[in-house]
Amino acid sequence: MSSLRMPQSFARRLGVETGDAAFRHELLEEQAASLGRMGSKAQAALERLRDHQGEGRAEVLKAAADAVWCFFVQREVLGLRDRAAVIAQYDIPREVLARLGAR
């Protein structure tokens, strides 16, 4: 027994999602979720850095720089290359940017 499939020209005209469109939609959702998770991790690490003074600050600074670096890489993979807005929005301190080699 064979199944019938709607011609692709009709599917596009009627707005029926094809497998390719559904896959692209799911991929975009996962990219956005991944970027959101990395942003949350960076924000949490930066908050820990702001709250931490004294002994052990070097480790907290390294963790914050690592989290921010991962967030920057994730953004670049997705084609989002403007760091200035992110630096301002997350209020990334100069000491973190210096560890990343950013200016």
N, C-alpha and C positions, 0 to 999 in steps of 0.2 A: 504494500500500500504506500503510495506517495502522498506527501503533503503539499498543499498549495501555499505559495508565498506571494504576498502583494508585490507588484512591480515597484522597484525602487523609486521611479519617478512619481508614482502615486503616494508612496510613503512620505516622500519629502514634501509634496504638495499638501498632504493632509496633516503634516506635523507629527507623524508617527515616529517615535524614536527607533532608530535602528540599533543594532548591537554596537556599532562603532560610536554612535552618539552617546549611548548609555555608558560605554567604557570611558569616553572622554570626560563626561560629567563626573563619573566616579573618581577618575584620576585627579581632576581639579579639586574635588572635595577633599581627597587625601592630601594633596599638596597644601591646601589651606589649613587643614587640621595639623599637619606636621609643622608648618610655619608658626601656627599659634602655640603649639607645645614648646617649640624652641624659644619663642618670645617670652612665654611664661617662665621658662627656666632661667633665661637671661635676667628678666625682671626680678625674680626671687633672689638670684645670686647678687645682683646689684643692691637690693634691699639689705641683704645680710652684710654686705661690705659697708654700707652706710651706717649700720647699727653696730658694727664691730670696731672697737678701738683697743689698742694695746697689744698684748702678747698674742701671737698666732695670726696677726693681720696679714702676713705675707701669704699664708695658705688661702685665706679668704679672698685676697686680691687675685691670686692665681686662679681660683675657682671662678671668680667673676669674669676675668679675662677669657678663660676657656669657654664659658657659657656665651659670652658676647661674640667670640670668634665663631663658634658653631652657628649662632643666629645669623651672623653676617654671611657665612658660607651658604647656609640654607637659602637666604634671600637671593644671593648671586646665582645659585643653581636655578632658581625660578625666574631669573632675568631682572630682578629688582636690584639695581646697582647704586641707587642714591642712598648713601649712608648718612648724609647730613640731617635729614628729617628724623631718622631713627635715633641718632645721637642726641638730638634735641628732645625728642619725645620720651626716651628712656632716661634722659639726664645722665648719660654715661660720663663718668669722671675722667679727667685727663690722665690720671694714673693708670686707668684701665686701657685707654687708647694708646698710651705710650708702650704698654706691654705688647700691644698688637702691632706696633709700628705704624699706627695711623696718625694722621695729622689733623 
